[in-house]
Each structure stands twice: as structure tokens, then as C-alpha cells.
Amino acid sequence: MRTVRIALIGQAAFGARVLERLIDKGEEVVGAFAPPESPGRPEPLREAGEKRGVKVYQPKRMREPEALETVRALEADLGVMAFVTDIVPKTVIDAPRLGTIQYHPSLLPKHRGGSAINWPIIQGETRTGLTIFWPDAGIDTGSILLQKEVDIGPDDTVGSLYFDKLFPLGVEAMLEAVELVKQGRARRTPQDESQATYEKLCEEADVAIDWALPAQRVYNLIRGGNPQPGANTLFRGGMLRIFDSALVAKHGGAPGEVLEIGADGIVVAAGGGGILVKRVQPARAGKAAATQWAQDVRLGTGERLGS
């Protein structure tokens, strides 16, 4: 098969990049679907489609009847789901002649769900990866087409793991998967349900810092919330979000106690060690270098975070 007619469903930079690479390879993208745009925030997939001459549809939800009608009217051979947060009904998934393939940023069946990059970091894992699979009516439960593994570095955050590793590797994996479908060599390996894990969306309450926990666990929590949803702690009765940080071998002090304030940030005591906090976001304010913030609020050593 020399080419297939592709209907792409996606969003953000990943969806846009998959669209661009498919077209660069000479694939026929007959239409794309992206979510509606917020005021002042253009959708990258829509912009990429306009530049490449691909019609982009923006239904409010993919479950709306007109979305299915549009997909069917495109007469696509293959559906490609590239970073999709909407719930796509099985009628849309099954509409293309050869079915639909989807990207997921974990090694399924582990870490099903919408925060599959956050939780491996929070849980202290050192390996993760991505899966291209055949979606079905469940949540990330379809048969596996291919997988790629990556290391989670000791200082990786959600941002670095995604943009430096899972994003570029995922784009190329999607192209590889399309080629396998075209060649009739795309496998459908059922997921091993005995190994399956599912986690809820990682939200503010999930990354609230308990400074009494071992410093490594605190550090994992901060990394697993950076940049979203942002690990948080109390400070003078308000919320303080913590982003860039480092694990340091500092001992002594009560949990949450500010041990040092220096040019690189502030050192906060945790169980058996310390955290060098480099970047913070106070409530109702933008992100700031921790040193500058400390100066602004007249933070002193001995003061406590978490209360």
C-alpha cells in the first residue's frame, strides 16, 4: 500500500508536529480534528493545518453527532490520535477502514490515565516509555501496536521527560506505526491485565508536600508536579508552589525549616536531607526565582514551610 488516507485527531504541539511529519513523508492527511480554542491561545494543530493545506475541524466534543458524520464523510483509511484529552467514542474510532491508532506516554498496561508522565516520576521509577495502541471502548486498554522505552533521569521533571524524550520519540513512533499499518505488519498484542495500573489525574492535592517524608520522596513529588500541577506547600497561611529544585545532602532542622538562603535558591529541610528550591510561585502571582522571592517576603532562616 503506497499511501493511506489519514484522519488525525490531536492537539497542542504534539498533534501539530505529527501532522507536519506525516505530510513531510508524503502521507495523505484528509482532515484533522482539534479542540476549540480559548481566547488569545491559538491551537497549534489548527495553525499547522492551515499552513499545510489540511482542513481542521474543531467540534466542541468528539462525541457530538456531527463529529462522527465528518469523520465518516472523510472516508479515511486510518485514524491517528496524537495527544487526545477528549473522550473519543468507539463509533469514531471504528469509522476509518483500517481502524485507529493512538499515542500514550507510558508503557501500557502500566500508568493508564491522563497523568501517565507525572505518576512514574512521583513513584520514583527509573524507566518509562510510550505506547502506540489500537484504542477501544476502555481507557487506554486497547491492543498494543508498538512500544519504546526511555530512562527517567534522576533529575527529570514532567517537562524534561516529555519534551526531551517522549515527545520526539513519540512523533517518530507514530510515523513508524503508520508505516507498519500500510505494510500490513502492524501487530495487535492484547495488554496483560494482570500488570495494569490506572491513576487518576494528578491534581493540586496529590502534590501537596509533606516535608517530614524522606527528601528523595519530596524531590520526586516536586519533579512529578513540574510544570503541572505544581507541587505546593503552605507558607504564612497561603499556598506556595515549588517548581525547579535539586536534592541536597543537608541534615538537621525540622521538616520544612529554611536552612539556607543563597544565590542559587533556598535550602529546605526534609527527612534525612534537604531540597534546594530554585523557582516558586506565590498565590496570585507569577513564577519567580526563589532567591528573589525570599528577598521580597523577607524570608529568614529558621522559618518553616508547610505551616
N, C-alpha and C positions, 0 to 999 in steps of 0.2 A: 504494500500500500504506500503510494508516494506521498500522500498528504491526507489529513483528516480535517473535517470542518469542526472547529472548536468553539464552544460557548464557555466563556470564562466568568466565574463568579469570584469576586475578591474585593480587596480594599487596601488603602494605605500604600506605603512604598513597596511592600512585598508584592501586592497584586499588580501594581504598575510595572514593576521590574519583570515579573513573569510574562506579562503581556508583551513588553518590549522584546524580551529574549525569544519568545515564540515567533514573533514576526521577523526578527533578525534571522531566525533559522528557516524562514520560508513557510511557516505553518499558516494555515488559513483560519484566522480568528473571525468568525462571522458575527459575533456580538459579545458584549461584556456587560456584567451587572455589578453595580456598586451601590453602597448605601447613599441615602440623601445626604446633602452637605449641610453643615452648620454655618451660620453667618460668619463670613470672614475666614473660613477654613476650607479652601478648595480640596476636593477629593483627588489625590494623586492618580488613581486609576482612571478617573474621568478625564483628567488632563492628558494622560498618556494616550488614551483612546482618541482624543481629538487630534493630537499630533500625528498619530499613526493611521488616521482614517478609519478607525473602528467605532461603530455606533455603540455608545454606552447607555444602558438603561438604568434608571435609579428608582425602582419601586420602593415604597415605604418598608415593606417586608416581602421576602421571597415567598411567603406563604399566601400572598394575595393571588386571587384567580388570574389576574392579568399577567402576573409574572410567569405563571405556568403557560399561559397562552402564548406569550412572547417566546419563551424557550422552545416550545413546540414549533412555532412558526419559523424559527431559525433553521430547523432541520439539521441540527448539529449531529455529528458522529460521536463526539466525545465531550463530556463536561469536565472542566478543570476548576476545582475550588482552591483558590490561592489566598489563604488568610481570610477566613469567613467567621464572623462572630454571630451572624443571624442564624436562626434555625431554618434550615432548608428542608422542605417536605420531601418525602420519598417520591412523590409524583414528579417533582422537578429533577431529582437525582436520576430517576429512571428514564427521563424523556429522551436524552441522546441515544442514538442507536447502539453505541458500544458501552453505554453507562457513564459513570462519573468517577473521577479520581480526586483525592483531597490530600492536602498537606497538613501535618500535625507535628508540632515541635516537641515530641518525646518519642521514646522507643515503646510504642504500644505493644502490649496492653497496659504498660505502666503509665501512670500520670495522664489518665483520661481527664478531660475537662478543660475549662478556659484559662487556667493559670498553670499550664504544664511546664513553663520555664521557671516560675517562681519556686514551686514546691521542691524540686530536686535540690536547689541551692539551699533553701531553708533547712532541708532534712540532711544536709551535709554530704550529699552524694558527689562522686567524682567523675561519673560518666553519665551522659545522656545522649540524645540524638534526635533524629527526625524520622517520621514515617510517611510514606505515600500509600494511601489505602483506598479501598473501594467503600465509600460510606453507605450505610444502610439506615434503618429507622432508629437505631440506637445512638447514643452519644459516644462517638469515636470507637465504635465496636465492629466496624466492617473488616473484611479480609485484607491482609497486607499484600501490597504490591512490591515495595522495596523499603529498605531502611538504611540509614547512615548513622554512625556513631561519632561523637565528639567528646573530648575531655572537658570537664568543668574545672578550670584552673582554681587554685586556692584563693585567688582574689577576684575571680569573675563575679560580675553582677548580672542581673537580668539584662541590662542594656548591653554589656560587652558580650555575653553569651549569645544573645540574639543577633546583634548587628555584625559582630565579628565572625561568628561561626554558623549559627543556624539559619540566618538569612541567606548569605551567599551560597552555602551548601544546599539549602532548600530550593533555591531557584534552579540550580543545575539539576537537582534530583527530580524536579517536576518535568524538566525537559527530557531527562533520561526516561522517565516513566511514560511520557507521551510517545517517545520513540519505541519503547517496548510494546506499547499497545498497537502502534502502527505495524510492527513486525509480527504481531500475534504471539509474542513471547511474554506477555505480562502475567505474572502469577497471581493467584488468589489464595493465600495461605490463611486459614482461619486463625484468629487470635486465641491464645491459650488463656481461657477464662480463669484458670487456677492462679495465674500470675497477675491478674488485672487489679489495678488500683484506680480509684477515682477521687479527686479532690475538688472541693468547692472553689469558687472564685476567691482569690486571695484579696482580702479586703483590709481596711484600716485596723479592725480589731485583731486580725490574725498576725499583724506585725507590730503589736504593742510590745515594747521592750521591758523585760524583767531583768534588771541589772544584776540580780543575785545568781542568775544562771551562769554556767561556765562561759568564759569570754569567747571561746570558739563558737558556741551556740548563739551568743548575742551577735557575733560578727556574721554568722551565716544568715541570721534573721535580717540584719541590715542589708546585706548583699542581695538577699532574696526579695527585698522590697524596693530596690533601687533600679529604675526610677519610679516604678509604680508598684504598690500604692504609697510607698514611702514609710519606712519604719518610724515609729513615733514613741515619744516619751513625754511625761509631764515636766513642765518647768514653771515654777512660780504660779501654779494653778492653771496654766494654759498648755496647749499642745505644741510640741516642738518636733518637727520631722527631721530625720537624720538620713543623709544620703552617702556621699563619698566618705570612706573611713578606712582604717587599717587596724590590724591586730597587733598589739604591742605587749612586750613582756614587762609589764608594770605590776607590782604587787603592793598590797596594803591599801588601806582606805575602805570605807563602807561601800556597798553596792551603789553605783550611781554618783559617787563622790568625784568632783572635779579635782584631779591630782596635779595637772599642769596646764598652763596656757602659754602657747608658744607661736612662732611664726607659721608652723605647719598646721596648727589646729589646737584642739583641747583634748587632753587625755582624761578619760572617764573610767573609774574602777568598775570591773566586773569580776565574776567568780574566777579566781586564780590568774588574773591578768588584767589587761586594760584595752580600751578601744580609743584609738586616735580619731576623733571626729573632725572631718575636714570641711564638710559642707552641710548646712542646715537650712530649714525653712520654718520660721516662726509662724504662728497663726496669723492669718490675714496679711501676709507679707510674701515677698518673693524669696527665692533661694539666695543664700549669701555664704561667703567664706566664714567658717566657724570663728576664726580669729577676729574678723571684723565684727561679727555678731556679738562675740564676747565683750568687745570694747563698747559696742553700742548699748548693751544692757548692764555694763559694769559688773560682769561676772567675776567672781573671785574664787580662788582655790578653796576647797573645803565645802563649797556649795554643792547641793545634791540635785541630780536629775532623777526624775521618776517620782516626784512628790510635789 
